[in-house]
Amino acid sequence: MALTIIEAFATIQMVDVHLPTTDGRHLVLLRYTKPRKEHELLLHLLGMILPAQSAPRLSS
């Protein structure tokens, strides 16, 4: 059963979104994909919540 839960959560992806700015830098957003209903149910049953999406940062 634990392997099934891990496999279900493995479908949540972490992505870095890089958006160029007009001054040549990049706005970087670290995001995870939206949890599906099965993820939300598993998180609830496990008493867990996903962390808030992180704040954007600028890179040069």
HUUR-V252812 format. One record per residue. BURIAL is 1 if it has 9 or more other ideal C-beta (glycine too) atoms within 8 Angstrom, else 0. D_FIRST is the distance of its C-alpha to the first C-alpha in Angstrom with 2 decimals. Layout:
BURIAL&D_FIRST, BURIAL&D_FIRST
This chain:
0&0.00, 0&3.82, 0&5.41, 0&5.14, 1&6.48, 0&8.81, 0&9.90, 1&10.76, 1&12.73, 0&14.33, 0&16.42, 1&18.27, 0&21.41, 0&23.97, 0&27.50, 0&30.98, 0&33.59, 0&37.11, 0&39.99, 0&43.53, 1&46.10, 0&49.80, 0&50.70, 0&48.69, 1&45.70, 1&42.12, 1&40.10, 1&36.55, 1&33.67, 1&30.21, 1&27.81, 0&24.20, 0&23.55, 0&23.22, 0&19.71, 0&18.83, 0&18.26, 0&14.47, 1&14.70, 1&17.11, 0&15.02, 1&12.00, 1&14.77, 0&16.46, 0&13.67, 0&13.18, 0&16.99, 0&17.48, 0&20.02, 0&20.88, 0&24.14, 0&27.31, 0&28.49, 0&30.86, 0&34.62, 0&36.44, 0&38.47, 1&41.50, 0&41.84, 0&45.11
